[in-house]
Amino acid sequence: QQQVKQSPQSLIVQKGGISIINCAYENTAFDYFPWYQQFPGKGPALLIAIRPDVSEKKEGRFTISFNKSAKQFSLHIMDSQPGDSATYFCAASRGQGTYKYIFGTGTRLKVLA
Amino acid sequence: ETGVTQTPRHLVMGMTNKKSLKCEQHLGHNAMYWYKQSAKKPLELMFVYNFKEQTENNSVPSRFSPECPNSSHLFLHLHTLQPEDSALYLCASSQEWAGLGEKLFFGSGTQLSVL
């Protein structure tokens, strides 16, 4: 029940295309869902996050879609660029003051020029 | 310069060696973390320190020993490791009471190889 399942494991997209990464969770107590982006040789960095009181959040070319009833959320990268090539991790956490993030297994995205 | 600095970047050690990983954060945060990152696995939380006190030990083997002398520094002491301990070890920090959802700031990690 503590898992966050992420798919696909890897993704190849043409420049200008849409990249979509999906995550699913079981624990309905989760109330914060961030996405982290990790470039080779670097640690993950927060990209965008959503709380379950909204169904969508957009920041530039990055959008999180959230489906509370299905317990699923996804990251959409519009107009994907070669600079977006990185590994993306979804995560979930529960409550203020908690220190536990449950991470997905990651998606390695490659955007072809 | 990143707000969270980890040294060394790479470490190769034998199974009988003793080594330490170091992490320093310049962000004024109160919580610090050690994560283990292995290929095709979720990031695995190992330890959490809040105001220098250990608040989480995620069933980590005793061959990993954390130390947090102050809110800015975190160490991971390693001894008699196994080859399966080879991984990227990430340090992170967060402001404890940042509201719902504490943003984690990660260092670049130490790539550890155990021979």
Interface residues (C-beta under 8 A of the other chain):
Chain A: V4 Q9 D31 Y32 P34 Y36 G41 K42 G43 P44 A45 L46 A49 R51 F89 S93 G95 Q96 G97 Y99 K100 Y101 I102 F103 G104 T105 G106
Chain B: T2 V4 A31 Y33 K40 K41 P42 L43 L45 V48 N50 T55 E56 L90 A92 S94 E96 W97 G99 L100 G101 E102 K103 L104 F105 F106 G107 S108 G109
